[in-house]
Amino acid sequence: MKGADGWRKRYVSVTARMDEDGRVRPLSIQWYDGKTYAIDDVRSVRRSSSRKVGGDGICYTIRIGERITQLYYEDPRWFVEEIVPDELVS
């Protein structure tokens, strides 16, 4: 894929809260390097598949700072669609 970024599924640790009515709200994501990112807002929740990396589950459209992205719960794990820089795409 010369000149374009690729994608891969990156499993992440997530801290979440479950309300008394059973709704799950992710609060933060811990990246593989140990850095934790607070989730500022959950914009939407729906059942969906990732078109970029595959997998099916509950898709949370979230905001971390100024960035909007998707976080997936694929029972029993959470993942994000990670961008792979062009030089690492084989």
C-alpha positions as CSV (number, residue, x, y, z in Angstrom):
1,M,0.0,0.0,0.0
2,K,2.6,2.5,-1.0
3,G,1.5,6.1,-0.1
4,A,-1.4,5.1,2.1
5,D,-1.8,4.2,5.7
6,G,-3.2,0.8,6.7
7,W,-5.3,-0.3,9.6
8,R,-5.1,-3.0,12.3
9,K,-7.3,-4.1,15.2
10,R,-5.7,-2.9,18.4
11,Y,-7.1,-4.4,21.6
12,V,-7.1,-1.9,24.5
13,S,-7.9,-1.9,28.2
14,V,-11.1,0.1,29.0
15,T,-12.5,1.4,32.2
16,A,-16.3,1.5,32.0
17,R,-19.3,2.1,34.2
18,M,-22.4,0.0,34.1
19,D,-25.6,1.8,35.1
20,E,-28.4,0.2,37.1
21,D,-30.4,-0.3,33.9
22,G,-27.5,-2.2,32.3
23,R,-26.1,0.5,30.0
24,V,-22.3,0.5,29.7
25,R,-20.4,3.8,29.4
26,P,-16.7,3.7,28.7
27,L,-14.8,6.2,30.8
28,S,-11.2,5.8,29.6
29,I,-8.9,3.8,27.3
30,Q,-5.4,2.6,28.3
31,W,-3.1,2.3,25.2
32,Y,-0.6,-0.5,24.9
33,D,2.2,1.8,26.1
34,G,0.4,2.4,29.4
35,K,-0.9,5.9,28.6
36,T,-4.5,6.5,29.7
37,Y,-6.9,8.7,27.7
38,A,-10.1,10.0,29.3
39,I,-13.2,9.7,27.1
40,D,-14.8,13.2,27.1
41,D,-18.1,12.2,25.5
42,V,-20.0,9.2,24.1
43,R,-21.7,10.5,20.9
44,S,-23.5,7.3,19.9
45,V,-23.9,3.6,20.7
46,R,-25.0,1.0,18.1
47,R,-24.3,-2.5,16.9
48,S,-21.9,-2.4,14.1
49,S,-19.0,-4.0,12.3
50,S,-15.6,-2.4,11.7
51,R,-15.2,-2.0,7.9
52,K,-11.5,-1.2,8.3
53,V,-10.3,-4.1,10.5
54,G,-13.2,-6.6,10.8
55,G,-14.9,-7.6,13.9
56,D,-18.5,-7.1,15.1
57,G,-19.9,-5.8,18.3
58,I,-21.1,-2.6,20.0
59,C,-19.6,0.5,18.4
60,Y,-19.2,3.5,20.6
61,T,-18.5,6.8,18.8
62,I,-16.4,8.7,21.3
63,R,-14.6,12.0,21.7
64,I,-11.2,12.2,23.3
65,G,-10.1,15.9,23.4
66,E,-10.9,17.2,19.9
67,R,-10.7,13.8,18.2
68,I,-13.8,11.7,17.3
69,T,-13.2,7.9,16.9
70,Q,-14.8,4.5,17.3
71,L,-14.4,2.1,20.2
72,Y,-15.8,-1.4,19.7
73,Y,-16.9,-3.9,22.4
74,E,-16.4,-7.3,20.8
75,D,-17.4,-9.5,23.8
76,P,-15.3,-10.0,25.9
77,R,-12.7,-7.5,24.6
78,W,-12.5,-3.8,23.5
79,F,-10.7,-2.6,20.3
80,V,-10.0,0.4,18.3
81,E,-9.0,0.8,14.6
82,E,-5.3,1.7,14.8
83,I,-3.6,3.5,11.9
84,V,-0.4,1.8,10.7
85,P,2.1,4.3,9.3
86,D,2.9,3.7,5.6
87,E,6.5,2.5,6.4
88,L,5.1,-0.3,8.6
89,V,2.5,-1.6,6.1
90,S,3.8,-4.7,4.3
